[in-house]
Amino acid sequence: MPWTLDDATWMNRAIGLAREGAVRPGMNPIGCVIVRNGEVIGEGCNEVDLHHDATAHAEIVAMRRAGQMLECQELRDAVLYTTLQPCGMCTMASIWAKIGRIVYGAGREDVHAMYFEDRHLDTVDFIRDAFRNDLSLEGGLMARECATLYVPPDADVPKDEQFNR
C-alpha cells in the first residue's frame, strides 16, 4: 500500500498521543486519531485505567469525542488512524459508526501476544462478516515506530503480568 503524506502525518499524531498516554496516570500507550475531510474530529489514547472502563480503548474514546463534536453517531467518510491493530470491540464499533477506512501501525505479529484476544480472531474477519465492502483496513503504516511503544513479541513476560490472558 502506498501511504500518503497525510497518512504519515496523522499516524505521527496518533504516536504522539500514545506517547502521552504512556506517561500520564491512568492512560496507556495506544493512540488514535479520526480524520474527516482533512480535519481531526476525534482523538485520544487508551483511558481504561483512568475511567475504570474496559471499553475506553483509544479508538472508542476517539469515536465518542468525534460523535460529540459532530452531534452524530455516524462517522461516514472518516479515517481512523491507530497505533495498534484494533481489537474486535473497536473494529465492531468502527463498523457501527460507518467509518470508511481504518489505518493501523503495529499488527499482531509486531507485538507481544498479550495485546490481543487469545483466539486468533482477526479484525478482517469482523469486517468481512459484517458485509462492509465500503470499509478498508490497512495495516503496517509506520509499524516499526508503533511497535516500539509496546512489549516486543519475543519478550518473556510472566503470565501474572500479562493482560488479555
C-alpha positions in Angstrom: 0.0 0.0 0.0 1.5 3.3 -1.0 1.0 5.6 2.0 0.3 9.3 1.6 2.0 12.2 3.4 -1.4 12.8 5.1 -1.4 9.2 6.3 2.1 9.7 7.8 1.1 13.0 9.4 -2.0 11.5 11.1 -0.1 8.4 12.3 2.6 10.6 13.8 -0.2 12.4 15.7 -1.5 9.1 16.9 2.0 8.1 18.0 2.3 11.4 19.9 -1.0 10.6 21.7 0.3 7.1 22.5 3.5 8.5 24.0 1.4 10.9 26.1 -0.7 8.0 27.3 2.4 6.1 28.3 3.4 8.7 30.8 0.0 10.0 32.1 -1.5 8.2 35.1 -4.5 6.0 34.2 -3.7 6.0 30.5 -1.9 3.6 28.2 0.2 3.9 25.1 -2.3 3.4 22.4 -3.2 6.5 20.3 -6.0 7.1 17.9 -6.9 10.0 15.6 -10.1 10.2 13.5 -9.9 12.5 10.5 -12.6 13.6 8.0 -12.1 16.0 5.2 -8.6 16.7 6.4 -9.7 17.7 9.9 -9.4 15.9 13.2 -12.9 15.1 14.5 -11.8 12.9 17.4 -8.7 11.7 19.1 -7.5 10.0 22.3 -5.4 7.4 23.9 -6.3 4.4 25.9 -8.1 5.5 29.1 -9.3 2.2 30.5 -7.5 2.6 33.8 -8.3 6.3 34.2 -12.1 5.7 33.9 -12.2 2.1 35.2 -13.9 1.3 31.9 -13.0 -1.7 29.9 -14.4 0.0 26.8 -12.3 3.1 27.0 -9.9 2.0 24.3 -8.2 4.7 22.3 -10.4 4.1 19.3 -13.6 4.2 21.4 -12.5 7.3 23.2 -11.8 9.0 19.8 -15.2 7.8 18.4 -17.0 9.2 21.4 -15.3 12.6 21.0 -16.0 12.6 17.3 -19.7 11.8 17.9 -19.9 14.6 20.5 -18.2 17.1 18.1 -20.4 16.2 15.2 -23.5 15.6 17.3 -23.9 12.4 15.3 -23.0 8.7 15.8 -22.2 8.1 12.1 -18.7 8.9 11.0 -19.1 8.3 7.3 -16.0 9.0 5.2 -13.8 9.3 8.2 -10.4 7.6 8.5 -9.4 6.1 11.8 -5.6 6.0 12.5 -4.4 3.9 15.4 -1.0 2.8 16.6 -2.1 -0.8 17.2 -4.3 -3.1 15.2 -7.8 -2.6 16.6 -9.3 -5.3 18.8 -12.7 -6.9 17.9 -14.6 -4.4 20.0 -13.0 -1.4 18.4 -13.5 -2.9 14.9 -17.1 -3.6 15.5 -17.6 -0.1 16.8 -15.9 1.2 13.6 -18.4 -0.8 11.6 -21.4 0.5 13.5 -20.0 4.1 13.3 -19.7 3.6 9.5 -16.1 4.7 9.4 -14.7 4.4 5.9 -11.1 3.4 6.5 -9.0 2.1 9.3 -5.2 2.5 9.2 -3.1 0.9 11.9 0.6 0.8 12.7 1.8 -2.3 14.6 0.0 -5.5 14.0 -0.4 -8.8 15.9 2.9 -10.1 14.7 4.8 -6.9 15.8 3.9 -7.0 19.5 3.5 -9.5 22.3 0.5 -11.8 22.1 -0.9 -10.4 25.4 -2.2 -7.4 23.5 -4.8 -9.5 21.6 -7.5 -11.9 22.4 -6.4 -15.5 23.0 -8.3 -16.7 19.9 -6.8 -16.0 16.5 -9.7 -13.7 15.5 -8.6 -11.1 13.1 -10.3 -7.7 12.6 -10.5 -8.5 8.9 -12.9 -11.3 9.8 -15.3 -8.9 11.5 -15.3 -6.6 8.5 -15.9 -9.4 6.1 -18.6 -10.9 8.2 -20.4 -7.5 8.6 -20.6 -7.3 4.8 -18.8 -3.9 4.8 -17.2 -3.8 1.4 -17.0 0.0 1.8 -14.7 -0.2 4.8 -11.0 -0.7 4.2 -8.5 -1.9 6.8 -4.8 -1.2 6.1 -2.0 -2.2 8.4 1.7 -1.6 8.7 1.9 2.2 8.5 5.0 3.2 10.5 4.8 -0.3 12.1 8.3 -0.2 13.5 7.8 3.2 15.2 4.4 2.0 16.6 5.8 -1.4 17.7 8.4 0.4 19.9 5.5 1.6 22.1 4.7 -1.9 23.1 6.3 -5.1 24.6 8.1 -7.0 21.8 6.7 -10.3 20.5 9.6 -12.4 21.9 9.7 -10.8 25.4 9.5 -13.1 28.4 6.6 -11.6 30.3 5.4 -13.6 33.4 1.9 -14.9 33.0 0.6 -13.0 36.0 1.8 -9.7 34.5 0.1 -10.3 31.2 -3.3 -8.8 30.3 -5.9 -10.3 27.9 -4.9 -13.8 29.1 
